[in-house]
Amino acid sequence: MPDPAPPIAGLLETSLYADDVRRTADFYRGLFEFKALVDSPRLVAFEVAKKHVLLVFQRGATDDDVVDARGTIPGHDGSGRLHLALSIAASDLEAWRGRLANRGVAIEGEYGWPRGGKSLYFRDPDGALVELATPGLWWTPVRAGTAVDNAARGA
Amino acid sequence: MPDPAPPIAGLLETSLYADDVRRTADFYRGLFEFKALVDSPRLVAFEVAKKHVLLVFQRGATDDDVVDARGTIPGHDGSGRLHLALSIAASDLEAWRGRLANRGVAIEGEYGWPRGGKSLYFRDPDGALVELATPGLWWTPVRAGTAVDNAARGA
């Protein structure tokens, strides 16, 4: 009997683990002007594009399960130079290059993708590799009107 | 002089690091029926909701920079029980509970959020904590018509 998977509507959260959650949160808040939905010593949760959440956890504060009357959130943790990518409009690439320079954030790499997208890479205070990518990395900008391309245009 | 940040259009990629990329990719492909955009011994890149990419890297294969004629992708890596959350429709929660049970994936935790959202938590083969969340975790379902709620309805 076929057993199709119900659809996944989107990527809601991605997580980072900081040596000093305050320092790392300040980095993301300052650079991106993200709004914090939660701002605690354990977690700073940033709203991204009004539809995603970037979770910055204090390393060591999430090792154990959280158990309360609402249920159980199992433990998690992470280390290493984790990687995430954020979409930007192609027309904002140079503005981002300038903003990173103005804030003293070194661009550690750049890449021009076969489909025309461009990526800038830099590190957050914990060494995570942050990428800003224009349309044409995974999908072609020719596929105009797709969610990806519209999103990257701020639609 | 004000120096506003250009907008971030969305969360494009999140990354996991697998002890055995084949095993972990099979888990995500089987459970979610994700389409692979790249399927190599180094990386399986899954399209999520036609607008995001879940990157599953072979641990150890991304430590060094990638340098070629197109540019430089700096090295990255990760370990630990990383965490990501995927959005589902509220009406699919029970179907997901059943699908996880049918596939022998143990639900390690459940949580009912104050705004009405519900989350199911389970582990991937590397111990990453995967969450399936219905609308009403970060934002209220009352905020109908927002990107989050529309996305979770498959709009």
Interface residues (C-beta under 8 A of the other chain):
Chain A: D3 P4 A5 P6 P7 I8 A9 G10 L11 L12 E13 T14 S15 Y17 L31 F32 E33 F34 L37 A45 E47 V48 A49 K50 K51 H52 V53 L54 L55 T62 D65 R70 G71 T72 I73 P74 G75 H76 D77 G78 S79 G80 R81 L82 H83 L84 A85 L86 S87 I88 A89 D92 A95 W96 R99 N102 E108 G109 E110 Y111 G112 W113 P114 S119 Y121 R123 A128 L129 E131 A133 L137 W138 T146 A147 V148 A151 A152 R153 G154
Chain B: D3 P4 A5 P6 P7 I8 A9 G10 L11 L12 E13 T14 S15 Y17 L31 F32 E33 F34 L37 A45 E47 V48 A49 K50 K51 H52 V53 L54 L55 T62 D65 R70 G71 T72 I73 P74 G75 H76 D77 G78 S79 G80 R81 L82 H83 L84 A85 L86 S87 I88 A89 D92 A95 W96 R99 N102 E108 G109 E110 Y111 G112 W113 P114 S119 Y121 R123 A128 L129 E131 A133 L137 W138 T146 A147 V148 A151 A152 R153 G154
